[in-house]
Every structure is written in C-alpha cells, then in structure tokens.
Amino acid sequence: MANAGLQLLGFILAFLGWIGAIVSTALPQWKIYSYAGDNIVTAQAIYEGLWMSCVSQSTGQIQCKVFDSLLNLNSTLQATRALMVIGILLGLLAICVATVGMKCMKCMEDDEVQKMRMAVIGGVIFLIAGLALLVATAWYGNRIVQEFYDPMTPVNARKTTSYPTPRPYPKPAPSSGKDYV
C-alpha cells in the first residue's frame, strides 16, 4: 500500500504544479517595473504578462490592456506563450493517462503490466510538460535580464539600489624614507 500512497502523492504534487502553471500563465506579473518620476504622486507600477499589460498608479487605480495583435509581439513572448500552452495541454494529457494507470483506480485492473505502463507513460508526459514550462519561464526571464542590462533601456525603468557611493581611500603622502625605524 505504501507504493500506492507514493503514487498518489506524486500525482497530487504533479496536479498542483499543473494548476500553478495555469495560474502563472494567466497572471500579468511576469515583468514588473516602476516609474516614480519627480513626484511620488505620479508613481506608476507597470506589470506585463503573456496576455496583457497592466498599469497601477499610486492613487490605487489599475488599468489593464490585453495585447491586441499576435503579430505585434516579439518572438520571445510568442514562443513563451506557445511553450506554456503546450505544457498545460501536455499536463492535461498526463493527468488523464496517469489517472488510468494509478493503483487506486479500477480501470485496467485485470492487466497489471499495462496499468503500470500507463502510470509510467503519464509520469513521463508530466516530466515533458514540466520541461516545456521550465524552458518557457527561463527563456522569458533571460529576456528580462537582457533588457535590464541593455544600455538603450531607460534608467527610469530599472530598479536601482540605494547603496552609498563608494569613496576612494585617501592617497598616502609620499615618504622621504626617513619614516622607517
């Protein structure tokens, strides 16, 4: 029974990961940057996701706009969208296949070898779906980092740290050689 319990635990964790993938694909917080300007009253936080862009103002007002055209988007965003949707669809397929192969289900109960193969195939599909989701998020994150370090990106769109500026050490006065003991 411990093997069936581990199988059920693995299925529940994979299912929760699939739900997390759906939620993260839909949310607009993939890229966040802020602009304060000269006045704190005009501060804005800009959120960009795979499907929409939102602006949150310091007054509490939030406005979201869905991306109009697929052709107007850059290739990284299009590829990330495609990989996320493929990962979610593969996750749905994996849920169906793995459910049939689980030991706690009555389907294919008479053929244990086929049932075990279905469980393994479902697990492999879960792994492929997870790999597609991982590649999509890493690719999009890489693009954000490249844009951050791009010299053409406005400084206002970057979050800078407020560390004090480093002060150089004072230069020692040249010695005349008589200072030695």
C-alpha positions as CSV (number, residue, x, y, z in Angstrom):
1,M,0.0,0.0,0.0
2,A,3.0,2.3,0.5
3,N,3.7,2.2,-3.2
4,A,0.1,3.3,-4.0
5,G,0.4,6.0,-1.4
6,L,3.6,7.3,-3.0
7,Q,2.0,7.1,-6.4
8,L,-1.0,9.2,-5.1
9,L,1.3,11.7,-3.5
10,G,3.3,12.1,-6.7
11,F,0.0,12.6,-8.7
12,I,-1.3,15.2,-6.3
13,L,2.0,17.2,-6.4
14,A,2.0,17.0,-10.2
15,F,-1.6,18.1,-10.3
16,L,-0.8,21.1,-8.0
17,G,2.1,22.0,-10.3
18,W,-0.2,21.9,-13.3
19,I,-2.7,24.2,-11.5
20,G,0.2,26.5,-10.7
21,A,1.3,26.6,-14.3
22,I,-2.2,27.6,-15.4
23,V,-2.3,30.4,-12.8
24,S,1.1,31.7,-13.6
25,T,0.3,31.7,-17.3
26,A,-2.8,33.8,-16.8
27,L,-1.3,36.3,-14.3
28,P,0.2,39.6,-15.6
29,Q,3.1,39.7,-13.2
30,W,5.8,38.2,-15.5
31,K,7.7,41.5,-15.7
32,I,7.3,44.3,-13.2
33,Y,8.9,47.7,-13.3
34,S,8.1,51.1,-11.8
35,Y,8.5,54.7,-12.6
36,A,8.3,57.4,-9.9
37,G,9.4,60.5,-11.8
38,D,9.9,63.7,-9.9
39,N,6.7,63.5,-7.8
40,I,5.7,60.4,-5.8
41,V,2.0,61.2,-6.6
42,T,2.6,60.3,-10.2
43,A,4.3,56.9,-9.4
44,Q,3.4,54.0,-11.6
45,A,4.0,50.3,-11.5
46,I,3.8,48.5,-14.8
47,Y,3.0,44.8,-15.0
48,E,3.5,42.8,-18.2
49,G,2.3,39.3,-18.6
50,L,2.0,36.9,-21.5
51,W,-1.5,38.1,-22.4
52,M,-1.9,41.6,-21.1
53,S,-0.2,44.7,-19.7
54,C,-1.4,46.5,-16.6
55,V,-0.5,49.9,-15.0
56,S,-1.0,50.5,-11.3
57,Q,-0.9,54.1,-10.2
58,S,0.0,55.4,-6.8
59,T,-3.6,56.5,-6.4
60,G,-4.7,52.8,-6.4
61,Q,-6.2,52.8,-9.9
62,I,-5.3,49.8,-12.0
63,Q,-5.8,49.6,-15.8
64,C,-5.2,46.5,-17.9
65,K,-5.0,46.1,-21.6
66,V,-4.9,42.8,-23.5
67,F,-2.3,42.6,-26.2
68,D,-4.1,43.4,-29.5
69,S,-2.2,41.6,-32.1
70,L,-0.2,38.4,-32.1
71,L,1.9,39.7,-35.0
72,N,2.9,42.8,-33.0
73,L,4.5,40.8,-30.2
74,N,8.2,39.9,-30.2
75,S,9.3,36.3,-30.9
76,T,10.3,35.6,-27.3
77,L,6.9,36.4,-26.0
78,Q,5.2,34.3,-28.7
79,A,7.5,31.3,-28.0
80,T,6.9,31.6,-24.3
81,R,3.1,31.7,-24.8
82,A,3.3,28.6,-27.1
83,L,5.5,26.7,-24.7
84,M,3.3,27.5,-21.7
85,V,0.1,26.4,-23.6
86,I,1.9,23.2,-24.8
87,G,3.0,22.5,-21.3
88,I,-0.5,23.0,-19.9
89,L,-2.1,20.8,-22.6
90,L,0.6,18.1,-22.0
91,G,-0.2,18.3,-18.3
92,L,-3.9,17.7,-19.0
93,L,-3.0,14.7,-21.1
94,A,-0.6,13.4,-18.4
95,I,-3.4,13.7,-15.8
96,C,-5.7,11.6,-17.9
97,V,-3.1,8.9,-18.7
98,A,-1.7,8.8,-15.1
99,T,-5.2,8.6,-13.6
100,V,-5.9,5.4,-15.6
101,G,-2.5,3.9,-14.5
102,M,-2.9,4.6,-10.8
103,K,-3.2,1.6,-8.5
104,C,-6.1,3.1,-6.6
105,M,-8.2,3.2,-9.8
106,K,-10.3,0.3,-11.1
107,C,-9.5,0.9,-14.8
108,M,-7.4,-1.8,-16.4
109,E,-7.4,-3.8,-13.1
110,D,-7.0,-7.1,-14.8
111,D,-3.7,-6.3,-16.6
112,E,-1.2,-5.0,-14.1
113,V,1.6,-4.7,-16.6
114,Q,-0.5,-2.4,-18.8
115,K,-1.6,-0.4,-15.8
116,M,2.0,0.1,-14.7
117,R,3.0,1.2,-18.2
118,M,0.1,3.7,-18.3
119,A,1.4,5.1,-14.9
120,V,4.9,5.4,-16.2
121,I,3.8,7.0,-19.5
122,G,1.7,9.5,-17.5
123,G,4.8,10.3,-15.4
124,V,7.0,10.8,-18.5
125,I,4.4,13.1,-20.0
126,F,4.3,15.1,-16.8
127,L,8.1,15.5,-17.0
128,I,7.9,16.7,-20.6
129,A,5.2,19.2,-19.7
130,G,7.3,20.4,-16.8
131,L,10.4,20.7,-19.0
132,A,8.4,22.8,-21.5
133,L,7.2,25.1,-18.7
134,L,10.7,25.4,-17.3
135,V,12.2,26.3,-20.7
136,A,9.4,28.9,-21.2
137,T,10.0,30.7,-17.9
138,A,13.8,30.6,-18.2
139,W,13.7,32.0,-21.7
140,Y,11.4,34.8,-20.7
141,G,13.4,35.6,-17.6
142,N,16.6,35.7,-19.7
143,R,14.9,38.2,-22.0
144,I,14.1,40.4,-19.0
145,V,17.6,40.3,-17.7
146,Q,19.0,41.2,-21.2
147,E,16.6,44.1,-21.4
148,F,17.6,45.3,-18.0
149,Y,21.3,45.4,-18.9
150,D,20.7,46.8,-22.3
151,P,22.3,50.3,-22.5
152,M,19.3,51.6,-24.5
153,T,16.8,50.8,-21.7
154,P,15.8,54.0,-19.9
155,V,17.3,54.3,-16.4
156,N,13.8,55.1,-15.0
157,A,12.6,51.6,-15.9
158,R,15.3,50.0,-13.8
159,K,15.2,49.4,-10.1
160,T,18.4,50.7,-8.6
161,T,19.8,50.1,-5.2
162,S,20.3,52.9,-2.8
163,Y,23.8,51.9,-1.6
164,P,26.0,54.9,-0.8
165,T,28.5,55.7,-3.4
166,P,31.9,54.2,-2.7
167,R,34.6,56.7,-1.6
168,P,38.1,56.2,-2.7
169,Y,40.7,55.7,0.0
170,P,42.9,58.7,0.7
171,K,46.2,58.6,-1.1
172,P,49.1,58.3,1.2
173,A,51.7,61.1,1.2
174,P,54.9,60.2,-0.4
175,S,57.5,59.2,2.1
176,S,61.0,60.6,2.2
177,G,62.5,57.4,3.5
178,K,63.1,58.8,7.0
179,D,60.0,57.3,8.4
180,Y,61.5,53.9,8.9
181,V,62.7,52.8,12.2
